[in-house]
Amino acid sequence: MTSLPLNHFYHLKRLADLRRCDVTEALGYLIQHIDPIDENWIDQRWTGVEGEFKIDLGGYDVALVIKKIQGLPRNLRPVTDGPYLKDFSFFTQDQGLLGIEAEGVKMLDFEMATSRDKDVFALVKDLLPEMTVQQYRVYNTFNSQYLRLVREPQLFTMPRIKAVAIDAGCYVGYKALAMAQFIDGSPVLAFELATDNLEVLKLNIANNPSFPIEAVRAALSDTVADLTIHTRNERTMAHSLTSFTQLTEANTSLLSSGQTAREMETVRTVLLDDYTRDVEQLSAVHISVNGHEPEVVLGGIETAKKADILRVSCPYSRDGRMVRDAVIEGFQGNGVEVFGTSGAAVIAGKELGDYHAIPIGRPTVLQRELMRAKAVLRSARDKLFPPRLGS
């Protein structure tokens, strides 16, 4: 067994997750197909991640393995797509739109493929049927944004009672369609900020007429005011009432080098509570609005109190503070019970039941590995340099 820096091991594990194989097989793929890079950019991105992980490198030189791992795409993420579909087909409806039909639904999305789509596609295209990178983008998004939700409802906090559901920040409707699968004819209120996304959302609703989904163009916040819509790229999920210059993820700016945040238009904000005054009971309420989640939560406290379960996605920090902490504070300060976190989401509501949530304060897998690695290092240090009595 060889010691591999913990941050590099996790990037190798992400490759294994993406290719749906074990770490040994991923190591073989890495050595055969990835060009080595000398600069240690992983350490820059994984600031604060220390320690080591014992792994069988199969005789490969550890320095070579590290350089190969550094040759992986910087934006590689674990399980970037859901379970592979067996039966699906692509279709087009309007210029600039591409659709996928599978599992009894039809979903249109934009054809624009990002650099991340291209990088990830290069790592898995040998496992897939023949398709273009644009088709892979839609295929990948359908898997992760729809199929995983309907196949793993407890993990992704899908509705468990038949009542109105809310998807605030719904992009083109993947999650709204998934929610509709669980509420047996009850409506889904799908809120979207950007007009280009909203038009595709309406097409997706029209393509799936059996699901009662209502598309709502609304700028949700905690007060009524005139605010600016900010974006990184049009025709993406990257729109917010919070400037992207304020947001970071894992101590890294959301804007790539040389990229500047753009302002789209000024809109009048509204409160989520204004849309639910006449609703007695809500099933699941999901909020994902790129850093503006605390304001949406505060503008929807009465909504939250009527919801069976809430899931607020908040992976970013804003002006140096974790958005998650502000969301938890907003809930707890207004009498809404917080159960914990699931991934980057805060889970709250009336009763946790079978839903997945890690209680606040419980260490994550990465944190546990870091603690284990640090304990090993402390033990080795104490053996080499025994503490003196009285010190």
NUDRENDREN-185059 format. One record per residue (C-alpha): x, y, z; residue in one letter; residue number from 1. Coordinates in steps of 0.02 Angstrom, whole numbers, padded with zeros to 5 digits. Each point is the difference from the previous one (the first is absolute). Layout:
N
((X,Y,Z),'a',NUM),
...
***
This chain:
391
((00000,00000,00000),'m',1),
((00061,00174,-00046),'t',2),
((-00044,00168,00076),'s',3),
((-00093,00109,-00125),'l',4),
((-00042,00181,00049),'p',5),
((-00180,00003,00056),'l',6),
((-00050,00136,-00123),'n',7),
((00068,-00100,-00146),'h',8),
((-00084,-00159,00059),'f',9),
((-00168,00087,00000),'y',10),
((00024,00059,-00179),'h',11),
((00044,-00179,-00048),'l',12),
((-00157,-00058,00091),'k',13),
((-00102,00124,-00101),'r',14),
((00067,-00078,-00160),'l',15),
((-00051,-00171,00067),'a',16),
((-00175,00063,00042),'d',17),
((-00019,00077,-00172),'l',18),
((00052,-00159,-00090),'r',19),
((-00095,-00110,00123),'r',20),
((00149,-00107,00045),'c',21),
((00111,-00031,00150),'d',22),
((00155,00103,00038),'v',23),
((00118,-00135,-00066),'t',24),
((-00085,00002,-00170),'e',25),
((-00005,00190,00000),'a',26),
((00187,00000,00035),'l',27),
((00029,-00107,-00153),'g',28),
((-00105,00116,-00107),'y',29),
((00094,00150,00071),'l',30),
((00171,-00072,-00044),'i',31),
((-00052,-00052,-00176),'q',32),
((-00102,00150,-00056),'h',33),
((00045,00158,00098),'i',34),
((00148,00111,-00039),'d',35),
((00103,00050,00154),'p',36),
((00010,00181,00059),'i',37),
((00137,00064,00116),'d',38),
((-00086,00152,00076),'e',39),
((-00088,-00040,00163),'n',40),
((-00167,00086,-00033),'w',41),
((-00097,-00124,00106),'i',42),
((00083,00066,00157),'d',43),
((-00056,00175,-00051),'q',44),
((-00182,-00052,-00023),'r',45),
((-00005,-00112,00154),'w',46),
((00064,00130,00121),'t',47),
((00004,-00068,00176),'g',48),
((-00014,-00183,-00051),'v',49),
((00148,-00087,00079),'e',50),
((00055,-00174,00045),'g',51),
((00026,-00159,-00100),'e',52),
((-00092,-00157,-00053),'f',53),
((00072,-00175,-00009),'k',54),
((-00028,-00078,-00171),'i',55),
((00072,-00141,-00104),'d',56),
((00076,00085,-00152),'l',57),
((00033,-00166,-00086),'g',58),
((00185,00035,-00019),'g',59),
((-00023,00172,-00080),'y',60),
((00115,00138,00060),'d',61),
((-00093,00116,00119),'v',62),
((00069,00158,-00082),'a',63),
((-00063,-00060,-00171),'l',64),
((-00172,-00038,00072),'v',65),
((-00010,00174,00078),'i',66),
((00047,00083,-00163),'k',67),
((-00128,-00105,-00093),'k',68),
((-00136,00048,00125),'i',69),
((00048,00182,-00028),'q',70),
((-00033,-00031,-00185),'g',71),
((-00185,-00032,00036),'l',72),
((-00122,00143,-00036),'p',73),
((-00003,00129,00138),'r',74),
((-00190,00001,00001),'n',75),
((-00021,-00187,00020),'l',76),
((-00135,-00039,00127),'r',77),
((-00059,-00164,00076),'p',78),
((-00148,-00090,-00080),'v',79),
((-00028,00139,-00125),'t',80),
((-00138,-00101,-00080),'d',81),
((-00128,-00121,00070),'g',82),
((-00033,-00181,-00045),'p',83),
((00025,-00035,-00184),'y',84),
((-00160,-00011,-00102),'l',85),
((-00032,-00157,-00099),'k',86),
((-00133,00067,-00117),'d',87),
((-00003,00179,-00058),'f',88),
((-00005,00104,-00158),'s',89),
((00045,00178,-00047),'f',90),
((-00112,00122,-00091),'f',91),
((00002,00184,-00048),'t',92),
((-00144,00122,00011),'q',93),
((00065,00176,-00028),'d',94),
((00165,00075,-00053),'q',95),
((00124,-00008,00142),'g',96),
((-00099,-00131,00095),'l',97),
((00034,-00185,00016),'l',98),
((-00114,-00127,00083),'g',99),
((00012,-00172,00078),'i',100),
((-00146,-00120,00018),'e',101),
((00015,-00133,00133),'a',102),
((-00090,-00074,00150),'e',103),
((-00166,00064,-00066),'g',104),
((00047,00184,-00006),'v',105),
((00069,00121,-00130),'k',106),
((00126,00133,00050),'m',107),
((00066,00142,-00106),'l',108),
((00160,00091,00047),'d',109),
((00123,00120,-00081),'f',110),
((00131,-00075,-00115),'e',111),
((00140,00107,00072),'m',112),
((00139,-00113,00064),'a',113),
((00122,00073,00126),'t',114),
((00184,-00039,00018),'s',115),
((-00047,-00110,00148),'r',116),
((-00120,-00101,-00110),'d',117),
((00140,-00026,-00126),'k',118),
((00127,-00050,00133),'d',119),
((-00115,-00124,00086),'v',120),
((-00064,-00070,-00165),'f',121),
((00180,-00042,-00047),'a',122),
((00014,-00108,00157),'l',123),
((-00157,-00104,-00028),'v',124),
((-00038,-00001,-00187),'k',125),
((00072,-00175,-00018),'d',126),
((-00138,-00062,00119),'l',127),
((-00142,00084,-00095),'l',128),
((-00097,-00031,-00160),'p',129),
((00059,00113,-00142),'e',130),
((-00053,00179,00034),'m',131),
((00061,00179,-00019),'t',132),
((00061,00105,00145),'v',133),
((-00160,00105,-00013),'q',134),
((-00105,-00157,00013),'q',135),
((00106,-00057,00148),'y',136),
((-00035,00164,00088),'r',137),
((-00188,-00031,-00009),'v',138),
((00020,-00185,00039),'y',139),
((00111,00040,00150),'n',140),
((-00117,00134,00066),'t',141),
((-00152,-00111,-00020),'f',142),
((00086,-00137,00099),'n',143),
((00057,00113,00142),'s',144),
((-00144,00124,00007),'q',145),
((-00147,-00118,-00031),'y',146),
((00038,-00186,00002),'l',147),
((00098,-00003,00162),'r',148),
((-00138,00096,00087),'l',149),
((-00137,-00123,-00047),'v',150),
((00109,-00152,00037),'r',151),
((00070,00062,00165),'e',152),
((-00142,00105,00075),'p',153),
((00055,-00014,00182),'q',154),
((00176,00058,-00041),'l',155),
((-00062,00149,-00101),'f',156),
((-00148,00047,00111),'t',157),
((-00138,-00028,-00127),'m',158),
((-00182,00024,00057),'p',159),
((-00072,-00139,00108),'r',160),
((-00176,00070,00023),'i',161),
((-00127,00049,-00132),'k',162),
((-00002,00190,00012),'a',163),
((00064,00152,-00093),'v',164),
((00189,-00002,-00033),'a',165),
((00116,00146,-00036),'i',166),
((00160,00008,-00103),'d',167),
((00076,00173,00023),'a',168),
((00139,00023,-00127),'g',169),
((-00059,-00137,-00116),'c',170),
((00103,00036,-00158),'y',171),
((-00095,-00091,-00141),'v',172),
((-00101,-00117,00110),'g',173),
((00096,-00161,00035),'y',174),
((-00036,00001,00186),'k',175),
((-00178,00064,-00021),'a',176),
((-00038,-00149,-00111),'l',177),
((00081,-00118,00125),'a',178),
((-00104,00075,00142),'m',179),
((-00159,-00024,-00101),'a',180),
((00032,-00187,-00004),'q',181),
((-00031,-00011,00188),'f',182),
((-00152,00110,00035),'i',183),
((-00134,-00085,-00105),'d',184),
((-00076,00149,-00089),'g',185),
((00037,00135,00127),'s',186),
((00078,00153,-00081),'p',187),
((00184,00046,-00003),'v',188),
((00042,00185,00006),'l',189),
((00158,00022,-00103),'a',190),
((00085,00169,00029),'f',191),
((00131,00062,-00123),'e',192),
((00089,00168,-00009),'l',193),
((00073,00001,-00177),'a',194),
((-00118,00024,-00148),'t',195),
((00101,-00112,-00119),'d',196),
((-00010,-00145,00123),'n',197),
((-00184,00036,00032),'l',198),
((-00044,-00020,-00184),'e',199),
((00081,-00173,-00006),'v',200),
((-00086,-00042,00166),'l',201),
((-00168,00038,-00081),'k',202),
((00043,-00112,-00149),'l',203),
((00046,-00142,00119),'n',204),
((-00165,00020,00091),'i',205),
((-00092,-00005,-00167),'a',206),
((00096,-00156,-00051),'n',207),
((-00057,-00089,00159),'n',208),
((-00184,00047,00015),'p',209),
((-00043,-00132,00130),'s',210),
((00097,00095,00134),'f',211),
((-00084,00156,00074),'p',212),
((00151,00115,00008),'i',213),
((-00023,00189,00006),'e',214),
((00144,00105,-00066),'a',215),
((00022,00161,00100),'v',216),
((00120,00138,-00049),'r',217),
((00047,00079,00167),'a',218),
((00150,00082,00083),'a',219),
((-00015,-00073,00176),'l',220),
((00077,00093,00147),'s',221),
((-00039,00059,00177),'d',222),
((-00063,00175,-00044),'t',223),
((-00086,00085,-00146),'v',224),
((00134,00101,-00090),'a',225),
((00080,00029,-00169),'d',226),
((00150,-00116,-00017),'l',227),
((00116,-00048,-00142),'t',228),
((00009,-00173,-00077),'i',229),
((00182,-00057,-00010),'h',230),
((00064,-00139,-00111),'t',231),
((00158,-00091,-00048),'r',232),
((-00069,-00068,-00162),'n',233),
((-00170,00013,-00081),'e',234),
((-00098,-00161,-00030),'r',235),
((00070,-00082,00156),'t',236),
((-00049,-00023,00183),'m',237),
((00122,00139,00045),'a',238),
((-00118,00145,00036),'h',239),
((-00022,00086,00167),'s',240),
((-00056,00158,00089),'l',241),
((00169,-00009,00088),'t',242),
((00153,00053,-00100),'s',243),
((00117,-00143,-00045),'f',244),
((00146,00110,00053),'t',245),
((-00060,-00029,00180),'q',246),
((-00005,-00189,-00014),'l',247),
((00135,-00131,00024),'t',248),
((00001,-00191,00007),'e',249),
((00138,-00093,00094),'a',250),
((00093,00166,00016),'n',251),
((-00003,00019,-00189),'t',252),
((-00087,00139,-00096),'s',253),
((-00146,-00056,-00109),'l',254),
((00069,00111,-00137),'l',255),
((00141,-00072,-00103),'s',256),
((00157,00102,-00033),'s',257),
((-00043,00153,-00103),'g',258),
((-00187,-00030,00013),'q',259),
((-00112,00139,00064),'t',260),
((-00174,-00015,00071),'a',261),
((-00137,00070,-00111),'r',262),
((-00158,00094,00042),'e',263),
((-00155,-00047,-00099),'m',264),
((-00145,00109,00057),'e',265),
((-00084,00079,00150),'t',266),
((-00152,-00090,00071),'v',267),
((-00126,00028,00140),'r',268),
((00020,-00130,00135),'t',269),
((-00140,-00095,00087),'v',270),
((-00017,-00112,00152),'l',271),
((-00029,-00187,-00012),'l',272),
((-00132,00018,00135),'d',273),
((-00104,00106,-00119),'d',274),
((-00027,-00154,-00109),'y',275),
((-00051,-00120,00138),'t',276),
((-00120,00101,00109),'r',277),
((-00149,-00104,-00057),'d',278),
((00093,-00166,00005),'v',279),
((-00033,-00098,00159),'e',280),
((00130,-00137,-00021),'q',281),
((00159,-00020,-00101),'l',282),
((00096,-00160,-00036),'s',283),
((00181,00037,-00049),'a',284),
((00074,00174,-00022),'v',285),
((00168,00009,-00090),'h',286),
((00100,00161,-00015),'i',287),
((00156,00021,-00108),'s',288),
((00036,00179,-00054),'v',289),
((00189,00020,-00009),'n',290),
((00042,00088,00163),'g',291),
((-00164,00092,00030),'h',292),
((-00074,-00142,00102),'e',293),
((00000,00091,00170),'p',294),
((-00113,00136,-00070),'e',295),
((-00119,-00124,-00082),'v',296),
((-00011,-00095,00165),'v',297),
((-00040,00158,00100),'l',298),
((-00131,00050,-00128),'g',299),
((-00078,-00173,00015),'g',300),
((-00005,-00037,00186),'i',301),
((-00188,-00027,00003),'e',302),
((00021,-00111,-00152),'t',303),
((00134,-00099,00092),'a',304),
((-00113,-00025,00150),'k',305),
((-00132,-00081,-00113),'k',306),
((00125,-00113,-00089),'a',307),
((00024,-00184,00041),'d',308),
((00184,00010,-00052),'i',309),
((00118,00134,-00066),'l',310),
((00163,-00017,-00095),'r',311),
((00105,00157,-00026),'v',312),
((00153,-00022,-00110),'s',313),
((00138,00116,00058),'c',314),
((00176,-00055,-00054),'p',315),
((00075,00175,-00004),'y',316),
((00072,00128,00117),'s',317),
((-00055,00181,-00017),'r',318),
((00117,00139,00052),'d',319),
((00101,-00127,00100),'g',320),
((-00146,-00080,00093),'r',321),
((-00077,-00169,-00040),'m',322),
((-00173,00027,-00075),'v',323),
((-00050,-00160,00089),'r',324),
((00029,00082,00170),'d',325),
((-00114,00146,-00045),'a',326),
((-00135,-00121,-00059),'v',327),
((00008,-00101,00161),'i',328),
((-00006,00161,00102),'e',329),
((-00152,00059,-00099),'g',330),
((-00094,-00161,00031),'f',331),
((00046,-00024,00182),'q',332),
((-00029,00183,00043),'g',333),
((-00179,-00014,-00065),'n',334),
((-00054,-00165,00077),'g',335),
((00035,-00118,-00145),'v',336),
((00090,-00159,00052),'e',337),
((00164,-00038,-00089),'v',338),
((00045,-00185,-00009),'f',339),
((00174,00018,-00075),'g',340),
((00082,00000,-00170),'t',341),
((-00001,-00114,-00151),'s',342),
((00146,00037,-00113),'g',343),
((-00002,00189,-00023),'a',344),
((-00184,00014,00049),'a',345),
((-00082,00046,00165),'v',346),
((-00145,-00115,00046),'i',347),
((-00141,00069,00108),'a',348),
((-00186,-00024,00029),'g',349),
((-00125,-00089,00112),'k',350),
((00073,-00176,00009),'e',351),
((00157,-00079,-00074),'l',352),
((-00064,-00179,-00012),'g',353),
((00094,-00099,-00132),'d',354),
((00079,00151,-00083),'y',355),
((00189,00015,-00002),'h',356),
((00081,00132,00110),'a',357),
((00163,00009,00098),'i',358),
((-00031,00087,00166),'p',359),
((00090,00166,00014),'i',360),
((00167,-00025,00085),'g',361),
((00023,-00180,-00060),'r',362),
((00159,-00014,-00105),'p',363),
((-00010,-00038,-00185),'t',364),
((00095,-00144,-00081),'v',365),
((00137,00120,-00054),'l',366),
((00012,00075,00174),'q',367),
((00009,-00174,00077),'r',368),
((00142,-00047,-00118),'e',369),
((00089,00161,00042),'l',370),
((-00017,-00036,00186),'m',371),
((00063,-00178,-00027),'r',372),
((00149,00061,-00101),'a',373),
((00044,00131,00129),'k',374),
((-00011,-00131,00139),'a',375),
((00122,-00111,-00097),'v',376),
((00119,00146,-00022),'l',377),
((-00010,00044,00185),'r',378),
((00035,-00181,00048),'s',379),
((00151,-00006,-00115),'a',380),
((00063,00166,00067),'r',381),
((-00018,-00058,00181),'d',382),
((00098,-00159,-00039),'k',383),
((00141,00097,-00081),'l',384),
((-00002,00142,00127),'f',385),
((-00074,-00065,00164),'p',386),
((-00075,00140,00105),'p',387),
((00103,00041,00152),'r',388),
((-00075,-00019,00173),'l',389),
((-00069,00164,00062),'g',390),
((-00006,00078,-00171),'s',391),
***
